Amino acid sequence: MAIFSKRKNQFKIELTNSDQATAHGGQILIDNLCHEFGLYKKIAQNPLLDPRTRKTIGFKPETIIAQFIHNFTSGGTSLCDAGRLSQDTVLMGLLGMEKGADESTLGEWLRAQTKESIIALHELNRDLVRWALNNAAPGRILHAGQLEVFFDDTEIEVFGKKFEGARIN
């Protein structure tokens, strides 16, 4: 089995008005943002995020994490959705990925994570958010001079005799 890695795409993109569109075209911007921050290099340099015993085959952690990022930022919510992205060969090419992982491979990677690797992912996330806040124009993130943070949550509707431990909003 070959080793699959994440590299920068080799396309020069020009954003213009067009009558053609792709469902995942905006993912190129997300990918470039990740490259600008150096996310994929930081992931590759952290051995905690690579649970593979044989490092010469399979998907590198930056490829797996990139697939999760692009899944979440395109509206995906499950391993099935993330695995389905690997079938979009045009998207994979635009993202500089020869191939994406299927849902079972993504699940294996998730199950192989440890407390230490989760902490490392949290630190990367904090660094990314800090970098984005420091590099964004103040008018893009401040409302009336204040940093405004909005959180959304999922409401669970449960019917029947029990609410299965869920609180009513």
C-alpha positions as semicolon CSV with decimal commas, in nm:
position;residue;x (nm);y (nm);z (nm)
1;M;0,000;0,000;0,000
2;A;0,131;0,345;-0,088
3;I;0,165;0,635;0,153
4;F;-0,075;0,924;0,100
5;S;0,021;1,273;0,205
6;K;-0,114;1,628;0,187
7;R;0,056;1,881;-0,035
8;K;-0,033;2,231;-0,151
9;N;-0,247;2,228;-0,465
10;Q;-0,082;2,321;-0,792
11;F;-0,365;2,530;-0,928
12;K;-0,373;2,904;-0,967
13;I;-0,725;3,015;-0,890
14;E;-0,880;3,333;-1,020
15;L;-1,206;3,439;-0,858
16;T;-1,433;3,595;-1,120
17;N;-1,798;3,604;-1,205
18;S;-1,896;3,287;-1,381
19;D;-2,199;3,087;-1,475
20;Q;-2,026;2,768;-1,355
21;A;-1,999;2,664;-0,992
22;T;-1,896;2,369;-0,780
23;A;-2,048;2,266;-0,450
24;H;-1,706;2,258;-0,282
25;G;-1,532;2,549;-0,456
26;G;-1,498;2,747;-0,132
27;Q;-1,286;2,472;0,018
28;I;-0,987;2,608;-0,172
29;L;-1,005;2,920;0,047
30;I;-1,019;2,708;0,365
31;D;-0,723;2,504;0,241
32;N;-0,519;2,817;0,163
33;L;-0,600;2,958;0,507
34;C;-0,470;2,636;0,664
35;H;-0,152;2,660;0,454
36;E;-0,103;3,026;0,544
37;F;-0,123;2,938;0,914
38;G;0,108;2,640;0,857
39;L;-0,146;2,397;1,000
40;Y;-0,050;2,097;0,790
41;K;0,321;2,140;0,869
42;K;0,244;2,171;1,239
43;I;0,035;1,853;1,226
44;A;0,309;1,667;1,036
45;Q;0,569;1,773;1,293
46;N;0,368;1,644;1,589
47;P;0,431;1,270;1,639
48;L;0,142;1,245;1,887
49;L;-0,103;1,286;1,599
50;D;0,030;0,992;1,397
51;P;-0,084;0,663;1,552
52;R;0,034;0,453;1,255
53;T;0,278;0,176;1,344
54;R;0,407;0,164;0,984
55;K;0,478;0,523;0,877
56;T;0,553;0,431;0,515
57;I;0,194;0,339;0,425
58;G;-0,153;0,478;0,478
59;F;-0,276;0,830;0,530
60;K;-0,060;1,084;0,707
61;P;-0,235;1,269;0,994
62;E;-0,239;1,601;0,805
63;T;-0,439;1,428;0,529
64;I;-0,691;1,281;0,774
65;I;-0,731;1,610;0,961
66;A;-0,761;1,804;0,633
67;Q;-1,043;1,571;0,531
68;F;-1,222;1,635;0,862
69;I;-1,174;2,013;0,829
70;H;-1,315;2,015;0,476
71;N;-1,600;1,789;0,583
72;F;-1,703;2,019;0,868
73;T;-1,663;2,340;0,668
74;S;-1,876;2,202;0,384
75;G;-2,163;2,104;0,614
76;G;-2,070;1,741;0,678
77;T;-2,152;1,601;1,019
78;S;-2,051;1,237;1,016
79;L;-1,776;0,995;0,923
80;C;-1,994;0,891;0,630
81;D;-2,000;1,252;0,504
82;A;-1,624;1,281;0,546
83;G;-1,568;0,953;0,364
84;R;-1,793;1,067;0,081
85;L;-1,563;1,365;0,019
86;S;-1,293;1,119;-0,088
87;Q;-1,513;1,023;-0,384
88;D;-1,500;1,380;-0,518
89;T;-1,184;1,351;-0,727
90;V;-1,206;1,713;-0,843
91;L;-1,214;1,837;-0,484
92;M;-0,930;1,604;-0,386
93;G;-0,721;1,746;-0,673
94;L;-0,800;2,105;-0,579
95;L;-0,693;2,033;-0,222
96;G;-0,368;1,867;-0,329
97;M;-0,476;1,523;-0,215
98;E;-0,428;1,221;-0,440
99;K;-0,693;1,036;-0,247
100;G;-0,907;1,072;0,063
101;A;-0,966;0,818;0,337
102;D;-1,286;0,616;0,360
103;E;-1,506;0,637;0,669
104;S;-1,359;0,326;0,834
105;T;-1,003;0,465;0,803
106;L;-1,119;0,798;0,947
107;G;-1,286;0,614;1,236
108;E;-0,971;0,409;1,303
109;W;-0,767;0,729;1,324
110;L;-1,015;0,881;1,570
111;R;-1,020;0,569;1,788
112;A;-0,638;0,564;1,797
113;Q;-0,616;0,911;1,955
114;T;-0,491;0,940;2,310
115;K;-0,540;1,197;2,584
116;E;-0,204;1,350;2,482
117;S;-0,296;1,372;2,113
118;I;-0,632;1,533;2,196
119;I;-0,449;1,792;2,408
120;A;-0,214;1,854;2,114
121;L;-0,515;1,908;1,884
122;H;-0,666;2,153;2,134
123;E;-0,337;2,346;2,143
124;L;-0,330;2,361;1,762
125;N;-0,688;2,484;1,761
126;R;-0,606;2,756;2,017
127;D;-0,304;2,863;1,812
128;L;-0,515;2,879;1,495
129;V;-0,786;3,089;1,661
130;R;-0,526;3,321;1,816
131;W;-0,351;3,358;1,479
132;A;-0,680;3,428;1,300
133;L;-0,784;3,690;1,557
134;N;-0,444;3,860;1,536
135;N;-0,446;3,865;1,155
136;A;-0,808;3,964;1,094
137;A;-0,899;4,325;1,034
138;P;-1,055;4,455;1,360
139;G;-1,374;4,556;1,180
140;R;-1,427;4,192;1,080
141;I;-1,433;4,057;1,436
142;L;-1,541;4,344;1,658
143;H;-1,898;4,463;1,707
144;A;-1,925;4,810;1,864
145;G;-1,561;4,774;1,967
146;Q;-1,618;4,444;2,147
147;L;-1,530;4,088;2,050
148;E;-1,865;3,919;2,005
149;V;-1,880;3,543;2,039
150;F;-2,183;3,343;1,931
151;F;-2,232;2,979;2,017
152;D;-2,495;2,758;1,862
153;D;-2,606;2,429;2,005
154;T;-2,827;2,148;1,896
155;E;-3,166;2,108;2,051
156;I;-3,273;1,749;2,107
157;E;-3,639;1,668;2,092
158;V;-3,720;1,347;2,272
159;F;-4,068;1,198;2,278
160;G;-4,209;0,932;2,504
161;K;-4,206;0,864;2,876
162;K;-3,837;0,940;2,926
163;F;-3,617;1,228;2,819
164;E;-3,306;1,005;2,829
165;G;-3,122;1,245;3,058
166;A;-3,166;1,541;2,823
167;R;-3,270;1,868;2,983
168;I;-3,554;2,066;2,838
169;N;-3,437;2,400;2,693
